[in-house]
Amino acid sequence: MTYDKKQHLTRRSFVQKTGLLAGGVLMGAGVAPDGARSAVSAAVDQSDVPRRTLGKTNVPITTYTLGTAPCGFSEHVSVKDIADIVNAAIDVGVTSIDTARRYAKAEEGVGLGLGRRRKEVFLATKVFADTIEEAEECFSTSLKMLKTDYVDLAYFHNVGGRDMDRALEPDGVFPWMVKQKKLG
C-alpha cells in the first residue's frame, strides 16, 4: 500500500474541523444548530477521510471509528445527543461505528441516529456473555436497540474476564459466534 499525502487527513486536522460540533454536545449545550453542523460538514470533505480495506473482507471503512463508550456512560450526553453525534460523524465521512450493550445508552443512541442511514456505515457491537443463552439475549437486545437486523462485526466482549475453557467448548459462546457468522 502506498502513502498518498493528498488523501491524508491528520487526526489534528480532523479534530480541529469537527471540534465545534463535538464540543457543543459534550459541554452540555446540546447539538450544534443545523447551520453549525453544515459549517462542520463543509469544513471536512468526506473524500478527505482516509479509508482502508478491513482485513480480507474487501470492505472499505474509514480509519476513524466513532467509539460510543464515553457517550453511553456520560451523564451529560442524552440518547438524542448520541444520535446527533452519530449523524454528525456520518455527515463528515466517518463510516465505522463501534458500540456495545455494556455501554449503557450507547446502542439506543446509535439506533436512533442511524435510521435510514444504516447502509452508510460499518456497524460493530459486542456480545458479553458466559452462556449461549446470555449471548443470544445480548445479541438480540443489541439488534433491537440498534434498530437493525444485522451488524457488520460482532466482538466477543471482554475475553479476559470470561471463562475461556467454557467459551471454547462445543456448546460455548465462541462456537455460537462462529455459527452466527456462517448464518450471515
MARKEMAR-700129 format. One record per residue (C-alpha): x, y, z. Coordinates in Angstrom, 1 decimal, always signed. Layout:
BEGIN
{rec {X; Y; Z}},
...
//
This chain:
BEGIN
{rec {+0.0; +0.0; +0.0}},
{rec {+1.4; +3.4; -0.9}},
{rec {+1.1; +6.5; +1.1}},
{rec {-0.8; +9.3; -0.7}},
{rec {-0.3; +12.5; +1.2}},
{rec {-3.0; +14.2; -0.8}},
{rec {-5.6; +11.8; +0.7}},
{rec {-4.2; +12.1; +4.2}},
{rec {-6.3; +13.8; +6.9}},
{rec {-4.4; +14.1; +10.1}},
{rec {-6.1; +13.4; +13.4}},
{rec {-5.3; +17.0; +14.4}},
{rec {-6.9; +18.4; +11.3}},
{rec {-10.0; +16.2; +11.7}},
{rec {-10.4; +17.1; +15.3}},
{rec {-10.0; +20.8; +14.6}},
{rec {-12.6; +20.7; +11.8}},
{rec {-15.1; +18.7; +13.8}},
{rec {-14.4; +20.0; +17.3}},
{rec {-17.1; +22.7; +17.2}},
{rec {-19.9; +20.1; +16.9}},
{rec {-18.5; +17.6; +19.3}},
{rec {-17.6; +20.3; +21.8}},
{rec {-21.1; +21.7; +21.8}},
{rec {-22.6; +18.3; +22.6}},
{rec {-20.1; +17.3; +25.3}},
{rec {-20.3; +20.6; +27.0}},
{rec {-24.0; +20.0; +27.6}},
{rec {-25.0; +22.7; +25.2}},
{rec {-26.9; +20.2; +23.1}},
{rec {-26.2; +19.6; +19.5}},
{rec {-25.0; +22.4; +17.4}},
{rec {-27.6; +24.1; +15.3}},
{rec {-28.0; +23.0; +11.7}},
{rec {-26.0; +26.0; +10.5}},
{rec {-23.0; +25.0; +12.6}},
{rec {-23.4; +21.3; +11.5}},
{rec {-23.5; +22.5; +7.9}},
{rec {-20.3; +24.5; +8.6}},
{rec {-18.6; +21.5; +10.1}},
{rec {-19.7; +19.3; +7.2}},
{rec {-18.4; +21.8; +4.7}},
{rec {-15.1; +22.1; +6.5}},
{rec {-14.4; +18.4; +6.1}},
{rec {-14.7; +16.9; +2.7}},
{rec {-15.8; +13.3; +3.0}},
{rec {-13.2; +12.3; +0.5}},
{rec {-10.6; +13.6; +2.9}},
{rec {-11.3; +11.0; +5.5}},
{rec {-8.9; +8.1; +4.8}},
{rec {-10.2; +4.7; +4.2}},
{rec {-8.6; +1.2; +4.4}},
{rec {-9.8; -2.2; +3.4}},
{rec {-10.8; -4.2; +6.5}},
{rec {-8.6; -7.3; +6.5}},
{rec {-9.6; -9.8; +3.8}},
{rec {-13.2; -8.6; +3.7}},
{rec {-12.7; -6.2; +0.8}},
{rec {-14.9; -3.7; +2.8}},
{rec {-13.6; -0.2; +2.8}},
{rec {-14.0; +1.6; +6.1}},
{rec {-12.7; +4.9; +7.4}},
{rec {-9.6; +4.8; +9.6}},
{rec {-11.5; +6.8; +12.1}},
{rec {-14.2; +4.9; +14.1}},
{rec {-16.8; +6.5; +16.2}},
{rec {-16.5; +4.8; +19.5}},
{rec {-19.6; +5.2; +21.7}},
{rec {-18.5; +4.1; +25.2}},
{rec {-17.8; +7.6; +26.5}},
{rec {-21.2; +8.9; +25.3}},
{rec {-23.0; +5.9; +26.5}},
{rec {-21.7; +6.2; +30.1}},
{rec {-21.8; +10.0; +30.3}},
{rec {-24.5; +11.6; +32.5}},
{rec {-24.3; +14.7; +30.3}},
{rec {-25.0; +13.1; +27.0}},
{rec {-28.5; +12.0; +26.2}},
{rec {-29.7; +9.3; +23.8}},
{rec {-30.7; +12.1; +21.4}},
{rec {-27.2; +13.7; +21.7}},
{rec {-25.7; +10.3; +20.8}},
{rec {-28.0; +10.1; +17.8}},
{rec {-26.9; +13.6; +16.7}},
{rec {-23.2; +12.7; +17.2}},
{rec {-23.7; +9.6; +15.0}},
{rec {-25.3; +11.7; +12.2}},
{rec {-22.6; +14.4; +12.5}},
{rec {-19.9; +11.7; +12.2}},
{rec {-21.6; +10.3; +9.1}},
{rec {-22.0; +13.8; +7.7}},
{rec {-18.3; +14.3; +7.8}},
{rec {-17.5; +11.0; +6.3}},
{rec {-16.9; +8.5; +9.2}},
{rec {-18.3; +5.2; +8.1}},
{rec {-17.3; +3.0; +11.1}},
{rec {-19.2; +2.9; +14.3}},
{rec {-18.4; +0.8; +17.4}},
{rec {-20.8; +0.2; +20.3}},
{rec {-21.9; -2.4; +22.8}},
{rec {-24.7; -3.3; +25.2}},
{rec {-22.4; -2.7; +28.1}},
{rec {-22.0; +0.9; +27.1}},
{rec {-25.2; +1.9; +28.8}},
{rec {-27.4; +4.0; +26.5}},
{rec {-24.9; +4.0; +23.5}},
{rec {-26.7; +1.3; +21.4}},
{rec {-30.0; +3.1; +21.8}},
{rec {-28.5; +6.4; +20.7}},
{rec {-26.8; +4.7; +17.7}},
{rec {-30.0; +3.0; +16.7}},
{rec {-31.9; +6.3; +16.9}},
{rec {-29.3; +8.1; +14.9}},
{rec {-28.8; +5.6; +12.1}},
{rec {-32.4; +5.3; +10.9}},
{rec {-32.3; +5.2; +7.1}},
{rec {-28.5; +5.7; +7.1}},
{rec {-27.8; +2.2; +8.4}},
{rec {-26.3; +1.1; +5.0}},
{rec {-23.8; +4.0; +5.1}},
{rec {-21.8; +2.6; +8.0}},
{rec {-19.9; -0.4; +9.1}},
{rec {-21.5; -1.2; +12.4}},
{rec {-19.8; -3.2; +15.2}},
{rec {-21.2; -4.3; +18.5}},
{rec {-20.1; -6.7; +21.2}},
{rec {-21.5; -9.8; +22.9}},
{rec {-20.8; -10.0; +26.6}},
{rec {-21.8; -13.5; +27.8}},
{rec {-20.8; -16.7; +29.5}},
{rec {-23.5; -18.9; +28.0}},
{rec {-25.2; -19.3; +24.7}},
{rec {-28.5; -18.2; +26.2}},
{rec {-26.8; -15.0; +27.5}},
{rec {-25.2; -14.5; +24.1}},
{rec {-28.4; -14.9; +22.3}},
{rec {-30.2; -12.5; +24.6}},
{rec {-27.3; -9.9; +24.4}},
{rec {-27.1; -10.1; +20.6}},
{rec {-30.9; -9.9; +20.2}},
{rec {-31.2; -6.9; +22.5}},
{rec {-28.4; -5.2; +20.6}},
{rec {-30.1; -5.7; +17.3}},
{rec {-33.4; -4.3; +18.8}},
{rec {-31.7; -1.3; +20.4}},
{rec {-29.7; -0.6; +17.2}},
{rec {-33.0; -0.9; +15.2}},
{rec {-31.4; -3.2; +12.6}},
{rec {-31.5; -6.8; +11.7}},
{rec {-27.7; -7.2; +11.2}},
{rec {-24.3; -5.9; +12.3}},
{rec {-21.2; -6.0; +10.2}},
{rec {-19.0; -7.2; +13.1}},
{rec {-19.7; -8.8; +16.4}},
{rec {-17.0; -9.0; +19.0}},
{rec {-16.8; -11.4; +21.9}},
{rec {-16.5; -8.7; +24.6}},
{rec {-14.1; -8.7; +27.5}},
{rec {-12.5; -12.1; +26.7}},
{rec {-10.1; -11.6; +29.6}},
{rec {-13.0; -11.6; +32.0}},
{rec {-14.6; -14.8; +30.6}},
{rec {-14.0; -18.5; +31.4}},
{rec {-12.2; -19.3; +28.1}},
{rec {-12.3; -23.1; +28.6}},
{rec {-16.1; -22.9; +28.8}},
{rec {-16.3; -20.4; +26.0}},
{rec {-14.4; -22.7; +23.6}},
{rec {-16.4; -25.8; +24.4}},
{rec {-18.6; -27.1; +21.6}},
{rec {-21.7; -25.6; +23.2}},
{rec {-19.8; -22.4; +24.3}},
{rec {-20.2; -18.8; +23.3}},
{rec {-17.3; -18.8; +20.8}},
{rec {-18.6; -21.6; +18.6}},
{rec {-22.0; -19.9; +18.8}},
{rec {-20.5; -16.7; +17.5}},
{rec {-18.7; -18.6; +14.6}},
{rec {-22.1; -20.1; +13.8}},
{rec {-23.7; -16.7; +13.7}},
{rec {-21.1; -15.5; +11.2}},
{rec {-21.8; -18.5; +9.0}},
{rec {-25.5; -17.7; +9.2}},
{rec {-24.8; -14.2; +7.9}},
//
